[in-house]
Amino acid sequence: MAEVQAQALYTFEGDTGSGELSFNEGETLTIVQQDVGDGWWEARNYLGNVGLIPQAYVEIIEPPEPSFPPPPPPMPTAPPPSHNGWGHGGGGMPEPQHSVEGWDDDDWDDDDDDHSSTSTGGASNSHNQTDLQGQGNFGLSQGRPKSSTSPPSDMSKYGTVKKSFNRFSQFAKAGGEAFMMGSFQSNNVSEADMITIMETQDGVEWKPNTQPYTCSVRSPKKESKLKGLKSYIAYQITPSFSNIQVSRRYKHFDWLHIQLENKFTCIPIPPLPDKAISGKFIKSQAAFGALNPTSSSKAGRYEDEFIDTRMKLLQLWIDRICRHPVLSQSEVFLHFLTCTDEKKWKQGKRKAEKDEYTGGKFFLTLKTPPTALPSGEIETKMENFCKFQKNMEENVKTLSAVAYDNRKKHLGPFKREYVKLGTAFKSLAQTFNMDTGSYSQALTGAIDYTGDTYNEIGDLFQNQPKNDLEPLMDTLNEYRGTLGQFPDVLKVHEGAIGKAKECFKQQTEGKMVESVVQNVQQRADVISFGTMAEINHFQKARCEDFKATMTHFLRGQIQFYQEITNKLETALQHVEKS
């Protein structure tokens, strides 16, 4: 693209750490590139410095009519310095975002959908698989994919936020800047696309789904295509509102995850379980006889234990989406749950991939309450939630590790100790059995029974985690994934508040008119409404989830120890009667 000149309409204080270029009102800039991203251009100032600028802050200067003879060419400007890790030459292009337009089932396939290295979903990158500690049988991918060359985490008042390797701040990358400055037109949003936020006694909340439903993930089946050259696992998905079954592969879940992430900017989308079996999973299961230790990840992914475990985690993921008042009613999710016709599936898939209201444009679809939000109160609530989110993430990680360690002990040392004790009692009984006197036989039998009792208690310890610890670990693992998504959401809100303050400052300096600043503040309120609605939903769902999880866990523990007590009481009765 040919370089053009633009004049700054407002002063912009850029974030140099994100590769943004600062400039003053009235300054002339050279536009180097216009197709950088939503609402952002790349520009060079008179000093030769290059960076990102918001499109809404500048106006293209029309070139003058050519004169004869033509004026001499301008002196070349100094080359832009290399900074912020952009590199040299043609470097500095932002990392490509997920793009699935034009994908088809045929060109999306690999050897198998469970072992593909080409999928771009947030849960599919092999470098994004997490440690098994605290993960139960296998992990969930935590957070969005990140480049192996990512810079250190960015610190803000909202905590530590992981950044991808590109020149965008999260606020800019999400299209927040363009939305705030009115670059998007909102007059063509249909009523069907609008999402309502309500004021309640507990604060702002998403309008609830008046027709809630559930959805089952069942009957995993190994299928093949191309005369057996390609194989995959298909799951049967059945929503309660239709009871019509659809078949979905992991790649379909992965595609859905990408679409939800792209569209719902202020909603953290829970990560999917890993699609491929990991070496750690094989070793951990082989240690207890569940898998062959020589299994490869390609063969192991068809082990019943792995398939059943992933089905259980996909069920938890689907449950989470079904319970969300916004996600559960989204067109793309309903298409995933209901479409049975292959042709219509592809049409709906392409429609979702071309959805206009993604990223920053998502905020155009929010129908917010008419009252303005008190800025000081919102910032206080946001800072409190950021502290809560960080502490909860640390606590969940700690509890996951403790639960994982306790599970290992149940499966190993705890069982061994009870079996050793039971074996010792039975050996003693064998010795006593050498005495053939009638006065000794009853006691010998009681001690032998006690030995069997301790062996059975060892088996109880081995089997107990699946009844209480593993459901607890599944819930903790879900929340680890969701909590890991929140910093990106909070960064967008932080950027909106910061932009509103920056515009207000420019108004006081006479650099921006009041009407423009008021519009910016109103759009900042929209982002605040959406963010607060999601936080309130998260907190209410958290209370429901942890109440149910703790109830299930404690009941399982009580039943476990009652069963042990009953067995010991029966053994005592045998001894007392001897």
C-alpha positions in Angstrom: 0.0 0.0 0.0 1.3 3.5 -0.9 2.1 5.6 2.1 -0.4 8.5 2.8 -0.4 11.4 5.2 -2.8 11.9 8.0 -3.5 14.7 10.5 -4.1 14.0 14.2 -7.5 15.1 15.4 -6.8 14.4 19.1 -3.7 13.8 21.3 -2.9 10.1 21.9 -0.7 8.8 24.7 0.3 5.4 23.4 1.5 2.4 25.4 5.1 1.9 24.2 5.2 -1.5 25.8 2.4 -2.6 23.3 4.1 -0.8 20.3 1.8 2.2 20.2 2.9 5.6 18.9 2.2 8.7 20.9 1.3 12.0 19.0 -0.2 15.4 19.6 -3.3 17.0 18.1 -2.6 18.6 14.7 0.6 16.5 14.1 1.1 15.1 10.7 1.8 11.4 10.5 2.7 9.0 7.7 0.4 6.0 7.5 2.6 3.0 6.7 -0.1 0.3 6.9 -3.9 0.3 7.2 -4.7 -3.4 7.5 -3.2 -4.0 10.9 -6.4 -4.9 12.8 -9.7 -3.6 14.0 -9.5 0.2 14.3 -5.6 0.3 14.2 -3.1 1.6 11.7 0.7 1.6 11.6 2.2 5.1 11.3 5.5 7.0 11.4 6.1 10.4 12.9 8.5 13.1 11.8 11.2 11.6 14.0 11.0 8.3 12.1 9.5 6.4 15.0 6.9 3.8 14.0 4.0 2.4 16.0 0.3 1.6 16.2 -2.2 4.4 16.2 -6.0 4.4 16.6 -7.7 5.0 13.3 -10.4 7.2 14.9 -7.8 9.7 16.1 -6.6 10.8 12.7 -7.9 12.0 9.3 -6.4 11.2 6.0 -5.0 14.3 4.2 -6.1 14.4 0.6 -3.1 14.6 -1.7 -2.8 18.0 -3.6 -3.5 18.2 -7.3 -0.3 17.4 -9.3 1.7 20.5 -10.4 4.0 20.8 -13.4 6.8 20.4 -13.2 6.4 18.0 -10.3 8.0 19.0 -7.0 11.3 17.2 -6.1 10.8 14.1 -4.0 10.9 14.6 -0.2 14.1 13.7 1.7 14.0 10.2 3.0 13.2 9.9 6.6 15.3 8.0 9.1 14.6 4.3 9.2 12.3 3.3 12.0 14.2 2.0 15.0 13.8 -1.6 16.0 12.1 -1.8 19.4 9.6 -3.8 21.5 10.9 -7.0 20.0 9.5 -6.2 16.6 12.6 -7.3 14.7 14.0 -5.8 11.5 13.0 -5.5 7.9 9.4 -6.7 7.4 9.0 -7.6 11.1 6.4 -6.3 13.4 3.4 -7.8 11.8 1.0 -8.9 14.4 0.7 -12.7 15.0 -2.1 -14.1 12.9 -5.3 -14.6 14.7 -7.5 -17.7 14.4 -9.0 -17.7 11.0 -11.3 -20.5 10.0 -13.1 -18.9 7.0 -13.3 -21.4 4.2 -12.4 -24.4 6.4 -14.2 -27.5 5.4 -14.5 -30.9 7.0 -12.4 -32.4 4.3 -9.5 -29.9 4.4 -9.7 -29.7 8.2 -8.9 -33.4 8.7 -5.5 -34.8 9.6 -4.5 -38.4 10.3 -7.1 -38.3 13.1 -8.9 -35.6 14.8 -7.5 -36.6 18.2 -3.9 -36.4 17.1 -3.9 -33.5 14.7 -1.2 -30.9 14.8 -3.1 -28.4 12.6 -6.0 -27.5 14.7 -6.0 -23.9 15.9 -8.3 -24.2 18.9 -7.4 -22.9 22.3 -7.4 -26.4 23.7 -5.5 -28.1 20.9 -1.9 -27.0 21.0 0.5 -29.5 22.3 2.6 -26.8 24.0 -0.4 -25.7 25.9 -1.1 -29.0 27.7 -0.8 -28.7 31.4 0.9 -30.7 34.1 -1.1 -33.5 35.5 -0.7 -32.3 39.0 -4.2 -31.6 40.3 -5.7 -32.6 37.0 -7.3 -36.0 37.7 -6.8 -38.3 34.9 -5.7 -35.8 32.3 -5.6 -32.0 32.0 -7.5 -29.1 30.6 -5.7 -26.7 28.4 -5.3 -23.6 30.5 -5.9 -20.3 28.7 -5.5 -19.2 25.1 -2.6 -20.4 23.0 0.6 -18.4 23.3 3.7 -18.2 21.2 6.9 -19.9 22.5 8.5 -16.5 22.0 6.1 -14.6 24.2 7.5 -11.7 26.2 7.3 -11.6 30.0 3.8 -11.2 31.6 2.4 -7.7 31.6 1.7 -6.3 35.0 -1.3 -4.0 35.7 -3.5 -3.1 38.6 -5.6 -6.0 37.5 -2.9 -8.5 38.2 -0.6 -10.4 35.9 -1.8 -10.8 32.4 -0.3 -13.2 29.8 0.3 -11.6 26.4 0.7 -13.1 23.0 3.7 -12.1 20.9 2.4 -9.2 19.0 2.2 -5.4 19.2 -1.4 -5.2 20.4 -2.4 -4.6 24.0 -5.3 -6.9 24.9 -7.7 -3.9 24.7 -6.6 -3.0 21.2 -6.4 -6.6 20.0 -10.0 -7.1 21.1 -11.2 -4.1 19.1 -11.9 -2.1 22.3 -10.2 1.0 21.1 -12.2 1.1 17.9 -15.5 0.5 19.7 -14.7 3.2 22.3 -14.0 5.8 19.6 -17.1 5.0 17.6 -15.5 3.4 14.6 -18.2 0.8 14.5 -21.8 1.6 13.4 -24.5 0.2 15.7 -27.7 1.3 13.9 -27.9 -2.0 11.9 -27.9 -4.4 14.9 -31.1 -6.4 14.7 -33.2 -7.1 17.8 -32.5 -10.8 17.5 -28.7 -10.1 17.9 -29.2 -7.9 21.0 -28.2 -9.3 24.5 -30.0 -7.7 27.5 -28.3 -6.8 30.7 -30.6 -6.1 33.7 -30.3 -4.3 37.0 -31.2 -6.6 40.0 -30.8 -6.3 43.8 -27.5 -8.2 43.4 -26.2 -5.9 40.7 -26.2 -6.0 36.9 -26.8 -9.4 35.4 -27.4 -11.1 32.1 -31.0 -11.6 31.3 -31.6 -15.3 32.2 -32.5 -18.0 29.7 -36.2 -18.5 30.3 -36.1 -22.0 28.7 -33.1 -23.7 30.3 -32.0 -27.0 29.0 -29.4 -29.7 29.5 -27.3 -31.7 27.0 -25.8 -35.2 27.3 -22.5 -36.4 25.8 -22.6 -40.1 25.4 -21.6 -43.2 23.4 -18.1 -42.5 22.2 -17.5 -44.6 19.1 -14.4 -45.1 17.0 -15.2 -44.5 13.4 -13.1 -44.3 10.2 -13.1 -42.8 6.7 -11.1 -43.3 3.5 -11.4 -47.1 3.8 -9.9 -47.0 7.3 -7.0 -44.7 6.6 -8.4 -42.0 8.9 -9.9 -42.8 12.3 -11.5 -40.7 15.0 -13.8 -40.8 18.0 -17.4 -39.5 17.6 -19.6 -38.5 20.5 -23.4 -38.5 20.5 -24.8 -35.1 21.7 -28.4 -34.9 22.7 -30.0 -31.6 23.9 -33.0 -32.0 26.2 -35.1 -29.5 24.2 -35.2 -31.7 21.1 -34.0 -35.1 22.2 -32.5 -35.4 18.7 -29.0 -36.9 18.6 -26.1 -35.4 16.7 -22.7 -36.8 16.2 -19.7 -34.6 16.9 -16.0 -35.2 16.8 -13.4 -33.4 19.0 -12.6 -31.1 16.0 -16.2 -29.9 16.1 -15.8 -29.0 19.8 -12.5 -27.3 19.0 -14.2 -25.3 16.2 -17.0 -24.2 18.5 -14.5 -23.1 21.2 -12.8 -20.9 18.7 -16.0 -19.2 17.6 -17.1 -18.6 21.2 -13.7 -17.1 22.0 -13.8 -14.9 18.9 -17.3 -13.5 19.6 -17.9 -13.1 23.3 -15.2 -10.6 24.3 -16.2 -10.1 27.9 -17.0 -13.8 28.6 -14.2 -16.2 29.6 -14.7 -19.4 27.6 -13.7 -22.5 29.6 -10.9 -24.4 27.9 -11.5 -27.8 26.4 -9.8 -31.0 27.7 -6.6 -31.8 25.8 -7.3 -33.7 22.5 -4.3 -35.9 22.6 -3.2 -38.4 25.3 0.0 -37.3 27.0 3.0 -39.2 28.2 2.3 -38.3 31.8 -1.3 -39.6 31.5 0.1 -43.0 30.1 2.6 -43.2 32.9 0.2 -42.3 35.7 -2.4 -44.8 34.4 0.1 -47.5 33.7 1.3 -47.3 37.3 -2.1 -48.5 38.4 -2.6 -51.0 35.6 -5.1 -48.9 33.6 -2.9 -48.5 30.5 -0.1 -50.4 28.9 3.1 -48.5 29.8 4.4 -49.1 26.2 1.3 -47.4 24.7 2.1 -44.5 22.3 0.0 -41.4 22.5 -1.5 -42.3 19.1 -2.5 -45.8 20.3 -3.4 -44.7 23.8 -5.9 -42.2 22.7 -8.2 -45.1 21.8 -7.9 -46.7 25.3 -11.2 -46.9 27.0 -9.9 -45.1 30.1 -8.8 -42.1 28.1 -11.9 -42.0 25.9 -14.3 -42.2 28.9 -12.3 -39.6 30.8 -12.4 -37.1 28.0 -16.1 -37.8 27.4 -16.7 -36.9 31.1 -14.7 -33.7 30.8 -16.5 -32.7 27.5 -19.7 -33.3 29.4 -18.6 -30.9 32.1 -17.6 -28.3 29.4 -21.0 -28.7 27.6 -22.8 -28.3 31.0 -20.9 -25.1 31.7 -22.0 -23.6 28.4 -25.6 -24.8 28.8 -25.9 -23.0 32.1 -24.6 -19.7 30.8 -27.5 -17.3 30.1 -25.7 -15.8 27.0 -23.7 -18.7 25.6 -26.6 -21.2 25.9 -28.7 -19.0 23.6 -26.0 -18.2 21.1 -26.7 -19.1 17.5 -23.4 -20.9 17.0 -23.9 -23.1 20.1 -27.4 -24.0 19.1 -26.2 -24.8 15.6 -23.6 -27.2 17.1 -26.3 -28.9 19.2 -29.0 -29.3 16.6 -27.7 -29.5 13.0 -27.9 -33.0 11.6 -27.7 -32.2 7.9 -24.1 -32.0 6.5 -24.9 -29.3 3.9 -26.7 -27.1 6.5 -23.9 -27.8 9.0 -21.3 -26.3 6.5 -23.6 -23.3 5.7 -24.1 -22.6 9.4 -20.4 -23.0 10.1 -19.4 -20.5 7.4 -22.1 -18.1 8.7 -20.6 -18.3 12.2 -17.1 -17.8 10.9 -18.3 -14.6 9.2 -20.2 -13.3 12.2 -20.0 -9.5 12.1 -20.3 -8.9 15.8 -17.1 -10.4 17.2 -14.3 -8.8 19.2 -15.0 -5.2 19.9 -18.2 -5.2 17.8 -19.7 -7.6 20.3 -20.3 -4.7 22.6 -22.6 -3.2 19.9 -25.0 -6.0 20.7 -25.4 -5.3 24.5 -28.6 -3.6 25.6 -27.7 -2.0 28.9 -29.8 -0.3 31.6 -30.4 3.4 31.1 -28.6 4.5 34.3 -25.0 5.4 34.2 -22.5 3.5 36.3 -20.6 5.4 39.0 -17.0 5.2 37.8 -15.4 5.1 41.3 -17.7 2.3 42.5 -17.0 0.2 39.3 -13.2 0.6 39.7 -13.4 -0.5 43.3 -15.5 -3.6 42.5 -13.2 -4.5 39.6 -10.0 -4.2 41.7 -11.7 -6.3 44.5 -12.6 -9.0 41.9 -9.1 -9.0 40.5 -7.7 -9.7 44.0 -10.3 -12.4 44.4 -9.6 -13.9 41.1 -5.8 -14.1 41.7 -6.3 -15.5 45.2 -8.8 -18.0 44.1 -6.6 -19.2 41.3 -3.8 -19.8 43.7 -6.0 -21.5 46.2 -7.6 -23.8 43.6 -4.1 -24.7 42.3 -3.0 -25.6 45.9 -6.1 -27.6 46.7 -5.8 -29.4 43.3 -2.2 -30.4 44.2 -3.2 -31.6 47.6 -6.1 -33.6 46.2 -3.9 -35.1 43.5 -1.3 -36.1 46.1 -4.1 -37.6 48.3 -5.4 -39.6 45.3 -2.0 -41.0 44.6 -1.7 -42.1 48.2 -5.2 -43.8 48.0 -4.1 -45.7 45.0 -0.7 -46.6 46.3 0.6 -46.2 49.9 -2.7 -46.2 51.7 -3.8 -49.5 50.1 -0.4 -51.1 50.5 -0.4 -50.3 54.3 -3.8 -51.9 54.9 -2.9 -54.9 52.7 0.3 -55.4 54.6 -1.6 -55.3 57.9 -4.2 -57.7 56.5 -1.5 -60.1 55.3 0.2 -60.0 58.7 -3.0 -60.9 60.4 -3.6 -63.8 58.0 -0.1 -65.1 58.6 -0.7 -65.0 62.3 -3.9 -66.9 61.8 -2.1 -69.6 59.7 0.3 -70.1 62.7 -2.6 -70.3 65.1 -4.2 -72.9 62.8 -1.4 -75.2 63.6 -3.0 -75.7 67.0 -5.8 -78.1 66.3 -7.5 -77.7 69.7 -11.2 -76.8 69.5 -10.7 -73.9 72.0 -8.5 -72.2 69.4 -10.4 -72.6 66.1 -12.9 -69.7 66.6 -10.2 -67.2 67.5 -8.1 -68.3 64.6 -11.0 -67.8 62.3 -11.7 -64.4 63.7 -8.1 -63.2 63.2 -8.2 -64.6 59.7 -11.4 -62.7 59.1 -9.8 -59.5 60.4 -7.0 -60.0 57.9 -9.5 -60.2 55.1 -11.2 -57.1 56.4 -8.0 -55.1 56.2 -7.4 -56.4 52.7 -11.0 -55.2 51.8 -10.3 -51.8 53.4 -7.2 -51.5 51.2 -9.5 -52.1 48.1 -11.9 -49.4 49.5 -9.0 -46.9 49.6 -8.0 -47.7 46.1 -11.5 -47.3 44.7 -12.6 -44.3 46.8 -11.1 -41.4 44.8 -13.5 -42.0 41.9 -16.4 -41.4 44.4 -15.3 -38.1 46.0 -11.7 -36.9 45.2 -11.9 -37.1 41.4 -15.3 -35.2 41.1 -13.7 -32.5 43.4 -10.6 -32.4 41.2 -12.8 -32.1 38.1 -14.5 -29.0 39.5 -11.2 -27.5 40.6 -9.7 -28.2 37.2 -12.7 -26.5 35.4 -12.2 -23.4 37.6 -8.5 -23.3 37.0 -9.2 -23.1 33.3 -11.9 -20.4 33.6 -9.9 -18.3 36.1 -7.0 -18.4 33.6 -9.2 -16.7 31.0 -10.3 -13.8 33.2 -7.2 -11.6 32.9 -7.9 -11.0 29.2 -11.4 -10.0 30.0 -10.3 -7.7 32.8 -7.6 -6.1 30.5 -10.3 -5.1 28.0 -12.3 -3.4 30.8 -9.1 -1.7 32.2 -8.4 -0.4 28.7 -11.9 1.0 28.4 -11.7 2.9 31.8 -8.2 4.2 30.9 -9.4 5.4 27.5 -12.4 7.2 29.1 -10.0 9.0 31.6 -7.6 9.9 28.8 -10.4 11.5 26.8 -11.7 13.4 29.8 -8.2 14.7 30.4 -8.0 15.9 26.8 -11.4 17.6 27.3 -10.1 19.6 30.3 -7.1 20.6 28.1 -9.3 21.8 25.3 -8.1 19.1 22.9 -11.5 17.1 22.7 -15.0 18.4 22.7 -17.5 17.4 25.4 -19.9 15.6 23.2 -17.2 13.2 21.9 -16.0 12.5 25.5 -19.6 11.8 26.6 -20.0 9.3 23.8 -16.7 7.6 24.8 -17.9 7.4 28.5 -21.2 5.9 27.4 -19.4 3.2 25.4 -17.0 2.6 28.4 -20.2 2.0 30.5 -21.3 -0.6 28.0 -18.1 -2.5 28.5 -18.4 -2.1 32.3 -22.0 -3.4 32.2 -20.9 -6.5 30.2 -17.9 -7.2 32.4 -19.8 -6.8 35.7 -22.7 -8.9 34.4 -20.2 -11.7 33.7 -18.5 -11.3 37.0 -21.8 -11.6 38.8 -22.7 -14.7 36.8 -19.4 -16.2 37.7 -19.8 -15.6 41.4 -23.3 -17.0 41.5 -22.3 -20.1 39.5 -19.2 -20.5 41.7 -21.4 -20.7 44.9 -23.8 -23.2 43.3 -20.9 -25.3 42.0 -18.9 -25.5 45.1 -21.9 -26.1 47.3 -22.8 -29.1 45.1 -19.2 -30.3 44.9 -18.5 -30.0 48.7 -21.8 -31.7 49.5 -20.9 -34.6 47.1 -17.3 -34.8 48.5 -18.3 -34.9 52.2 -21.1 -37.4 51.6 -18.6 -39.6 49.8 -16.1 -39.3 52.7 -18.8 -40.1 55.3 -20.0 -43.1 53.4 -16.4 -44.3 52.9 -15.5 -44.1 56.6 -18.9 -45.5 57.7 -18.2 -48.5 55.4 -14.7 -49.0 57.0 -16.3 -48.6 60.5 -18.9 -51.2 59.7 -16.3 -53.7 58.5 -14.2 -53.2 61.6 -17.2 -53.6 63.8 -18.1 -56.9 62.1 -14.5 -58.1 62.6 -14.7 -57.1 66.3 -17.9 -59.1 66.7 -16.1 -62.2 65.3 -13.3 -61.8 67.8 -15.6 -61.2 70.7 -17.6 -64.3 69.9 -14.5 -66.5 69.6 
